[in-house]
Amino acid sequence: MKDEQLLERIAINPKIMVGKPVIRGTRLTVEYILNLLAHGETMEEIIKEYKGLTYEDIQACILFATKSLEDTTFMPLTVETV
């Protein structure tokens, strides 16, 4: 599936979840889905828990985050001492 097709699955509306990016037609935020993945939930587990969600929806969340960070420069969260 092309990037554009995946990204069409993400919606931003100030009236839904205070304008956070969500999976279109749901109130599931991209942030929430990514947090589930970061804490070890599998795509299969997420899809089982949230009926109607698809692999492509989760892929869209990952792609959205990737695209959002493309031009971002980060400062380290902690400073390592040697």
Biopython code that builds the backbone (N, CA, C, O; Angstrom):
import numpy as np
from Bio.PDB.StructureBuilder import StructureBuilder

atoms = [
    (1, "MET", "N", (0.849, -1.168, 0.000)),
    (1, "MET", "CA", (0.000, 0.000, 0.000)),
    (1, "MET", "C", (0.901, 1.240, 0.000)),
    (1, "MET", "O", (1.905, 1.280, 0.711)),
    (2, "LYS", "N", (0.549, 2.223, -0.779)),
    (2, "LYS", "CA", (1.337, 3.450, -0.890)),
    (2, "LYS", "C", (1.183, 4.316, 0.358)),
    (2, "LYS", "O", (0.188, 4.238, 1.079)),
    (3, "ASP", "N", (2.199, 5.142, 0.587)),
    (3, "ASP", "CA", (2.181, 6.040, 1.743)),
    (3, "ASP", "C", (0.903, 6.873, 1.804)),
    (3, "ASP", "O", (0.285, 6.998, 2.862)),
    (4, "GLU", "N", (0.511, 7.439, 0.667)),
    (4, "GLU", "CA", (-0.666, 8.309, 0.640)),
    (4, "GLU", "C", (-1.928, 7.556, 1.075)),
    (4, "GLU", "O", (-2.774, 8.094, 1.790)),
    (5, "GLN", "N", (-2.035, 6.315, 0.632)),
    (5, "GLN", "CA", (-3.199, 5.508, 0.999)),
    (5, "GLN", "C", (-3.212, 5.214, 2.493)),
    (5, "GLN", "O", (-4.265, 5.255, 3.129)),
    (6, "LEU", "N", (-2.052, 4.921, 3.047)),
    (6, "LEU", "CA", (-1.984, 4.662, 4.481)),
    (6, "LEU", "C", (-2.302, 5.924, 5.271)),
    (6, "LEU", "O", (-3.060, 5.882, 6.240)),
    (7, "LEU", "N", (-1.724, 7.038, 4.858)),
    (7, "LEU", "CA", (-1.926, 8.283, 5.601)),
    (7, "LEU", "C", (-3.362, 8.781, 5.542)),
    (7, "LEU", "O", (-3.780, 9.549, 6.409)),
    (8, "GLU", "N", (-4.126, 8.362, 4.540)),
    (8, "GLU", "CA", (-5.550, 8.717, 4.477)),
    (8, "GLU", "C", (-6.335, 8.089, 5.630)),
    (8, "GLU", "O", (-7.454, 8.512, 5.924)),
    (9, "ARG", "N", (-5.758, 7.096, 6.272)),
    (9, "ARG", "CA", (-6.408, 6.429, 7.401)),
    (9, "ARG", "C", (-6.309, 7.249, 8.690)),
    (9, "ARG", "O", (-6.982, 6.947, 9.675)),
    (10, "ILE", "N", (-5.469, 8.287, 8.679)),
    (10, "ILE", "CA", (-5.277, 9.138, 9.851)),
    (10, "ILE", "C", (-6.043, 10.439, 9.648)),
    (10, "ILE", "O", (-5.976, 11.053, 8.583)),
    (11, "ALA", "N", (-6.769, 10.848, 10.680)),
    (11, "ALA", "CA", (-7.555, 12.086, 10.607)),
    (11, "ALA", "C", (-7.162, 13.015, 11.748)),
    (11, "ALA", "O", (-6.829, 12.574, 12.848)),
    (12, "ILE", "N", (-7.210, 14.309, 11.460)),
    (12, "ILE", "CA", (-6.978, 15.320, 12.486)),
    (12, "ILE", "C", (-8.147, 16.286, 12.434)),
    (12, "ILE", "O", (-8.381, 16.953, 11.427)),
    (13, "ASN", "N", (-8.875, 16.346, 13.542)),
    (13, "ASN", "CA", (-10.051, 17.205, 13.627)),
    (13, "ASN", "C", (-10.063, 17.804, 15.031)),
    (13, "ASN", "O", (-10.084, 17.065, 16.015)),
    (14, "PRO", "N", (-10.051, 19.135, 15.137)),
    (14, "PRO", "CA", (-10.018, 19.749, 16.469)),
    (14, "PRO", "C", (-11.184, 19.347, 17.366)),
    (14, "PRO", "O", (-11.110, 19.514, 18.584)),
    (15, "LYS", "N", (-12.251, 18.822, 16.788)),
    (15, "LYS", "CA", (-13.416, 18.420, 17.569)),
    (15, "LYS", "C", (-13.333, 16.971, 18.065)),
    (15, "LYS", "O", (-14.169, 16.525, 18.851)),
    (16, "ILE", "N", (-12.316, 16.246, 17.595)),
    (16, "ILE", "CA", (-12.153, 14.845, 17.998)),
    (16, "ILE", "C", (-10.827, 14.705, 18.736)),
    (16, "ILE", "O", (-9.769, 15.012, 18.187)),
    (17, "MET", "N", (-10.886, 14.247, 19.962)),
    (17, "MET", "CA", (-9.699, 14.013, 20.797)),
    (17, "MET", "C", (-8.776, 15.244, 20.840)),
    (17, "MET", "O", (-7.552, 15.123, 20.787)),
    (18, "VAL", "N", (-9.381, 16.400, 20.934)),
    (18, "VAL", "CA", (-8.666, 17.681, 21.059)),
    (18, "VAL", "C", (-7.689, 17.898, 19.900)),
    (18, "VAL", "O", (-6.653, 18.540, 20.072)),
    (19, "GLY", "N", (-8.016, 17.366, 18.731)),
    (19, "GLY", "CA", (-7.188, 17.583, 17.550)),
    (19, "GLY", "C", (-6.005, 16.661, 17.406)),
    (19, "GLY", "O", (-5.202, 16.830, 16.488)),
    (20, "LYS", "N", (-5.873, 15.679, 18.296)),
    (20, "LYS", "CA", (-4.785, 14.711, 18.141)),
    (20, "LYS", "C", (-5.067, 13.836, 16.927)),
    (20, "LYS", "O", (-6.229, 13.573, 16.620)),
    (21, "PRO", "N", (-4.027, 13.380, 16.227)),
    (21, "PRO", "CA", (-4.235, 12.473, 15.101)),
    (21, "PRO", "C", (-4.857, 11.162, 15.585)),
    (21, "PRO", "O", (-4.390, 10.557, 16.550)),
    (22, "VAL", "N", (-5.911, 10.741, 14.903)),
    (22, "VAL", "CA", (-6.613, 9.503, 15.245)),
    (22, "VAL", "C", (-6.744, 8.626, 14.010)),
    (22, "VAL", "O", (-6.601, 9.086, 12.877)),
    (23, "ILE", "N", (-7.019, 7.361, 14.256)),
    (23, "ILE", "CA", (-7.358, 6.478, 13.143)),
    (23, "ILE", "C", (-8.760, 6.864, 12.700)),
    (23, "ILE", "O", (-9.701, 6.866, 13.493)),
    (24, "ARG", "N", (-8.879, 7.188, 11.428)),
    (24, "ARG", "CA", (-10.147, 7.681, 10.873)),
    (24, "ARG", "C", (-11.321, 6.792, 11.284)),
    (24, "ARG", "O", (-11.261, 5.566, 11.183)),
    (25, "GLY", "N", (-12.391, 7.444, 11.751)),
    (25, "GLY", "CA", (-13.591, 6.724, 12.141)),
    (25, "GLY", "C", (-13.545, 6.175, 13.560)),
    (25, "GLY", "O", (-14.468, 5.486, 13.993)),
    (26, "THR", "N", (-12.459, 6.482, 14.289)),
    (26, "THR", "CA", (-12.333, 6.008, 15.664)),
    (26, "THR", "C", (-11.928, 7.178, 16.556)),
    (26, "THR", "O", (-11.733, 8.300, 16.088)),
    (27, "ARG", "N", (-11.809, 6.895, 17.831)),
    (27, "ARG", "CA", (-11.249, 7.843, 18.780)),
    (27, "ARG", "C", (-9.913, 7.321, 19.304)),
    (27, "ARG", "O", (-9.430, 7.750, 20.351)),
    (28, "LEU", "N", (-9.330, 6.392, 18.559)),
    (28, "LEU", "CA", (-8.026, 5.837, 18.915)),
    (28, "LEU", "C", (-6.938, 6.732, 18.340)),
    (28, "LEU", "O", (-6.819, 6.883, 17.124)),
    (29, "THR", "N", (-6.142, 7.326, 19.236)),
    (29, "THR", "CA", (-5.096, 8.220, 18.763)),
    (29, "THR", "C", (-3.879, 7.441, 18.275)),
    (29, "THR", "O", (-3.616, 6.320, 18.708)),
    (30, "VAL", "N", (-3.155, 8.066, 17.370)),
    (30, "VAL", "CA", (-1.892, 7.505, 16.897)),
    (30, "VAL", "C", (-0.974, 7.296, 18.098)),
    (30, "VAL", "O", (-0.314, 6.264, 18.212)),
    (31, "GLU", "N", (-0.939, 8.275, 18.984)),
    (31, "GLU", "CA", (-0.111, 8.200, 20.186)),
    (31, "GLU", "C", (-0.444, 6.963, 21.022)),
    (31, "GLU", "O", (0.458, 6.278, 21.505)),
    (32, "TYR", "N", (-1.718, 6.681, 21.192)),
    (32, "TYR", "CA", (-2.151, 5.540, 21.993)),
    (32, "TYR", "C", (-1.700, 4.220, 21.369)),
    (32, "TYR", "O", (-1.190, 3.339, 22.061)),
    (33, "ILE", "N", (-1.889, 4.095, 20.076)),
    (33, "ILE", "CA", (-1.502, 2.867, 19.367)),
    (33, "ILE", "C", (0.009, 2.668, 19.443)),
    (33, "ILE", "O", (0.478, 1.557, 19.691)),
    (34, "LEU", "N", (0.772, 3.738, 19.231)),
    (34, "LEU", "CA", (2.227, 3.632, 19.309)),
    (34, "LEU", "C", (2.675, 3.264, 20.720)),
    (34, "LEU", "O", (3.627, 2.502, 20.891)),
    (35, "ASN", "N", (2.002, 3.797, 21.716)),
    (35, "ASN", "CA", (2.326, 3.474, 23.104)),
    (35, "ASN", "C", (2.069, 1.987, 23.395)),
    (35, "ASN", "O", (2.852, 1.341, 24.091)),
    (36, "LEU", "N", (0.976, 1.459, 22.860)),
    (36, "LEU", "CA", (0.707, 0.028, 23.020)),
    (36, "LEU", "C", (1.836, -0.800, 22.417)),
    (36, "LEU", "O", (2.326, -1.743, 23.040)),
    (37, "LEU", "N", (2.244, -0.443, 21.206)),
    (37, "LEU", "CA", (3.333, -1.163, 20.534)),
    (37, "LEU", "C", (4.640, -1.039, 21.318)),
    (37, "LEU", "O", (5.381, -2.011, 21.464)),
    (38, "ALA", "N", (4.912, 0.163, 21.817)),
    (38, "ALA", "CA", (6.150, 0.403, 22.565)),
    (38, "ALA", "C", (6.208, -0.417, 23.848)),
    (38, "ALA", "O", (7.290, -0.750, 24.330)),
    (39, "HIS", "N", (5.044, -0.741, 24.397)),
    (39, "HIS", "CA", (5.004, -1.507, 25.634)),
    (39, "HIS", "C", (4.773, -3.001, 25.400)),
    (39, "HIS", "O", (4.385, -3.730, 26.312)),
    (40, "GLY", "N", (5.017, -3.441, 24.170)),
    (40, "GLY", "CA", (5.052, -4.869, 23.901)),
    (40, "GLY", "C", (3.799, -5.504, 23.335)),
    (40, "GLY", "O", (3.796, -6.698, 23.035)),
    (41, "GLU", "N", (2.734, -4.732, 23.183)),
    (41, "GLU", "CA", (1.536, -5.305, 22.552)),
    (41, "GLU", "C", (1.858, -5.610, 21.094)),
    (41, "GLU", "O", (2.569, -4.845, 20.442)),
    (42, "THR", "N", (1.350, -6.701, 20.590)),
    (42, "THR", "CA", (1.549, -7.029, 19.182)),
    (42, "THR", "C", (0.407, -6.449, 18.354)),
    (42, "THR", "O", (-0.648, -6.093, 18.879)),
    (43, "MET", "N", (0.639, -6.365, 17.082)),
    (43, "MET", "CA", (-0.424, -5.891, 16.196)),
    (43, "MET", "C", (-1.650, -6.787, 16.322)),
    (43, "MET", "O", (-2.784, -6.308, 16.333)),
    (44, "GLU", "N", (-1.412, -8.082, 16.415)),
    (44, "GLU", "CA", (-2.509, -9.037, 16.526)),
    (44, "GLU", "C", (-3.336, -8.790, 17.793)),
    (44, "GLU", "O", (-4.566, -8.833, 17.763)),
    (45, "GLU", "N", (-2.642, -8.531, 18.904)),
    (45, "GLU", "CA", (-3.349, -8.267, 20.165)),
    (45, "GLU", "C", (-4.179, -6.987, 20.095)),
    (45, "GLU", "O", (-5.304, -6.936, 20.591)),
    (46, "ILE", "N", (-3.615, -5.967, 19.480)),
    (46, "ILE", "CA", (-4.337, -4.691, 19.356)),
    (46, "ILE", "C", (-5.569, -4.866, 18.483)),
    (46, "ILE", "O", (-6.648, -4.377, 18.818)),
    (47, "ILE", "N", (-5.411, -5.554, 17.379)),
    (47, "ILE", "CA", (-6.540, -5.769, 16.464)),
    (47, "ILE", "C", (-7.628, -6.605, 17.134)),
    (47, "ILE", "O", (-8.819, -6.364, 16.935)),
    (48, "LYS", "N", (-7.210, -7.583, 17.925)),
    (48, "LYS", "CA", (-8.180, -8.421, 18.636)),
    (48, "LYS", "C", (-8.961, -7.592, 19.652)),
    (48, "LYS", "O", (-10.165, -7.784, 19.819)),
    (49, "GLU", "N", (-8.279, -6.676, 20.327)),
    (49, "GLU", "CA", (-8.902, -5.849, 21.371)),
    (49, "GLU", "C", (-9.837, -4.783, 20.788)),
    (49, "GLU", "O", (-10.873, -4.476, 21.377)),
    (50, "TYR", "N", (-9.472, -4.224, 19.639)),
    (50, "TYR", "CA", (-10.237, -3.134, 19.041)),
    (50, "TYR", "C", (-10.835, -3.599, 17.711)),
    (50, "TYR", "O", (-10.228, -3.455, 16.650)),
    (51, "LYS", "N", (-12.007, -4.144, 17.800)),
    (51, "LYS", "CA", (-12.691, -4.684, 16.615)),
    (51, "LYS", "C", (-12.815, -3.604, 15.530)),
    (51, "LYS", "O", (-13.109, -2.443, 15.816)),
    (52, "GLY", "N", (-12.592, -4.007, 14.318)),
    (52, "GLY", "CA", (-12.683, -3.083, 13.191)),
    (52, "GLY", "C", (-11.350, -2.476, 12.813)),
    (52, "GLY", "O", (-11.200, -1.947, 11.712)),
    (53, "LEU", "N", (-10.370, -2.544, 13.719)),
    (53, "LEU", "CA", (-9.035, -2.038, 13.435)),
    (53, "LEU", "C", (-8.322, -3.030, 12.522)),
    (53, "LEU", "O", (-8.535, -4.238, 12.628)),
    (54, "THR", "N", (-7.481, -2.527, 11.631)),
    (54, "THR", "CA", (-6.771, -3.388, 10.680)),
    (54, "THR", "C", (-5.262, -3.207, 10.812)),
    (54, "THR", "O", (-4.788, -2.251, 11.425)),
    (55, "TYR", "N", (-4.525, -4.137, 10.230)),
    (55, "TYR", "CA", (-3.074, -4.008, 10.182)),
    (55, "TYR", "C", (-2.685, -2.699, 9.509)),
    (55, "TYR", "O", (-1.748, -2.026, 9.937)),
    (56, "GLU", "N", (-3.409, -2.345, 8.456)),
    (56, "GLU", "CA", (-3.098, -1.122, 7.736)),
    (56, "GLU", "C", (-3.292, 0.112, 8.613)),
    (56, "GLU", "O", (-2.559, 1.091, 8.474)),
    (57, "ASP", "N", (-4.275, 0.073, 9.516)),
    (57, "ASP", "CA", (-4.472, 1.193, 10.443)),
    (57, "ASP", "C", (-3.247, 1.370, 11.333)),
    (57, "ASP", "O", (-2.798, 2.491, 11.569)),
    (58, "ILE", "N", (-2.712, 0.258, 11.823)),
    (58, "ILE", "CA", (-1.539, 0.332, 12.694)),
    (58, "ILE", "C", (-0.311, 0.747, 11.891)),
    (58, "ILE", "O", (0.508, 1.529, 12.373)),
    (59, "GLN", "N", (-0.179, 0.235, 10.682)),
    (59, "GLN", "CA", (0.914, 0.657, 9.814)),
    (59, "GLN", "C", (0.816, 2.162, 9.550)),
    (59, "GLN", "O", (1.835, 2.851, 9.496)),
    (60, "ALA", "N", (-0.393, 2.665, 9.386)),
    (60, "ALA", "CA", (-0.598, 4.096, 9.150)),
    (60, "ALA", "C", (-0.123, 4.912, 10.343)),
    (60, "ALA", "O", (0.448, 5.988, 10.164)),
    (61, "CYS", "N", (-0.348, 4.422, 11.552)),
    (61, "CYS", "CA", (0.124, 5.117, 12.755)),
    (61, "CYS", "C", (1.648, 5.213, 12.755)),
    (61, "CYS", "O", (2.213, 6.267, 13.048)),
    (62, "ILE", "N", (2.297, 4.112, 12.427)),
    (62, "ILE", "CA", (3.764, 4.094, 12.398)),
    (62, "ILE", "C", (4.280, 5.027, 11.319)),
    (62, "ILE", "O", (5.225, 5.781, 11.549)),
    (63, "LEU", "N", (3.670, 4.984, 10.145)),
    (63, "LEU", "CA", (4.087, 5.853, 9.047)),
    (63, "LEU", "C", (3.855, 7.320, 9.395)),
    (63, "LEU", "O", (4.707, 8.164, 9.118)),
    (64, "PHE", "N", (2.715, 7.629, 9.997)),
    (64, "PHE", "CA", (2.414, 8.999, 10.396)),
    (64, "PHE", "C", (3.491, 9.523, 11.347)),
    (64, "PHE", "O", (3.976, 10.643, 11.184)),
    (65, "ALA", "N", (3.860, 8.717, 12.335)),
    (65, "ALA", "CA", (4.891, 9.121, 13.286)),
    (65, "ALA", "C", (6.226, 9.326, 12.579)),
    (65, "ALA", "O", (6.941, 10.287, 12.862)),
    (66, "THR", "N", (6.555, 8.437, 11.675)),
    (66, "THR", "CA", (7.803, 8.545, 10.922)),
    (66, "THR", "C", (7.838, 9.831, 10.127)),
    (66, "THR", "O", (8.829, 10.560, 10.162)),
    (67, "LYS", "N", (6.764, 10.115, 9.411)),
    (67, "LYS", "CA", (6.686, 11.336, 8.598)),
    (67, "LYS", "C", (6.732, 12.578, 9.480)),
    (67, "LYS", "O", (7.328, 13.588, 9.105)),
    (68, "SER", "N", (6.109, 12.505, 10.642)),
    (68, "SER", "CA", (6.078, 13.649, 11.552)),
    (68, "SER", "C", (7.460, 13.981, 12.097)),
    (68, "SER", "O", (7.737, 15.130, 12.442)),
    (69, "LEU", "N", (8.318, 12.985, 12.175)),
    (69, "LEU", "CA", (9.644, 13.170, 12.763)),
    (69, "LEU", "C", (10.751, 13.399, 11.743)),
    (69, "LEU", "O", (11.899, 13.631, 12.120)),
    (70, "GLU", "N", (10.424, 13.336, 10.469)),
    (70, "GLU", "CA", (11.452, 13.424, 9.425)),
    (70, "GLU", "C", (12.359, 14.647, 9.557)),
    (70, "GLU", "O", (13.577, 14.527, 9.421)),
    (71, "ASP", "N", (11.798, 15.790, 9.812)),
    (71, "ASP", "CA", (12.581, 17.023, 9.848)),
    (71, "ASP", "C", (12.837, 17.525, 11.264)),
    (71, "ASP", "O", (13.093, 18.711, 11.471)),
    (72, "THR", "N", (12.767, 16.624, 12.231)),
    (72, "THR", "CA", (12.917, 17.011, 13.619)),
    (72, "THR", "C", (14.321, 16.715, 14.107)),
    (72, "THR", "O", (14.878, 15.653, 13.828)),
    (73, "THR", "N", (14.885, 17.656, 14.834)),
    (73, "THR", "CA", (16.175, 17.468, 15.468)),
    (73, "THR", "C", (15.926, 17.298, 16.953)),
    (73, "THR", "O", (15.159, 18.056, 17.546)),
    (74, "PHE", "N", (16.563, 16.320, 17.554)),
    (74, "PHE", "CA", (16.336, 16.015, 18.961)),
    (74, "PHE", "C", (17.534, 16.400, 19.805)),
    (74, "PHE", "O", (18.684, 16.323, 19.374)),
    (75, "MET", "N", (17.228, 16.807, 21.001)),
    (75, "MET", "CA", (18.231, 16.974, 22.033)),
    (75, "MET", "C", (18.183, 15.698, 22.871)),
    (75, "MET", "O", (17.111, 15.116, 23.034)),
    (76, "PRO", "N", (19.316, 15.254, 23.402)),
    (76, "PRO", "CA", (19.277, 14.032, 24.217)),
    (76, "PRO", "C", (18.413, 14.228, 25.450)),
    (76, "PRO", "O", (18.381, 15.313, 26.031)),
    (77, "LEU", "N", (17.711, 13.172, 25.848)),
    (77, "LEU", "CA", (16.874, 13.234, 27.039)),
    (77, "LEU", "C", (17.725, 13.203, 28.296)),
    (77, "LEU", "O", (17.353, 13.791, 29.311)),
    (78, "THR", "N", (18.849, 12.531, 28.239)),
    (78, "THR", "CA", (19.787, 12.500, 29.362)),
    (78, "THR", "C", (21.181, 12.739, 28.837)),
    (78, "THR", "O", (21.485, 12.455, 27.679)),
    (79, "VAL", "N", (22.011, 13.254, 29.689)),
    (79, "VAL", "CA", (23.401, 13.491, 29.302)),
    (79, "VAL", "C", (24.264, 12.406, 29.932)),
    (79, "VAL", "O", (24.252, 12.210, 31.147)),
    (80, "GLU", "N", (25.005, 11.711, 29.092)),
    (80, "GLU", "CA", (25.865, 10.654, 29.588)),
    (80, "GLU", "C", (27.176, 11.252, 30.067)),
    (80, "GLU", "O", (27.761, 12.108, 29.403)),
    (81, "THR", "N", (27.628, 10.798, 31.215)),
    (81, "THR", "CA", (28.933, 11.229, 31.711)),
    (81, "THR", "C", (29.915, 10.094, 31.545)),
    (81, "THR", "O", (29.578, 8.922, 31.713)),
    (82, "VAL", "N", (31.108, 10.456, 31.218)),
    (82, "VAL", "CA", (32.134, 9.430, 30.960)),
    (82, "VAL", "C", (33.073, 9.319, 32.130)),
    (82, "VAL", "O", (34.002, 8.512, 32.102)),
]
sb = StructureBuilder()
sb.init_structure("model")
sb.init_model(0)
sb.init_chain("A")
sb.init_seg("    ")
for serial, (resi, resn, name, xyz) in enumerate(atoms, 1):
    if name == "N":
        sb.init_residue(resn, " ", resi, " ")
    sb.init_atom(name, np.array(xyz, "f"), 0.0, 1.0, " ", f" {name:<3s}", serial, name[0])
structure = sb.get_structure()
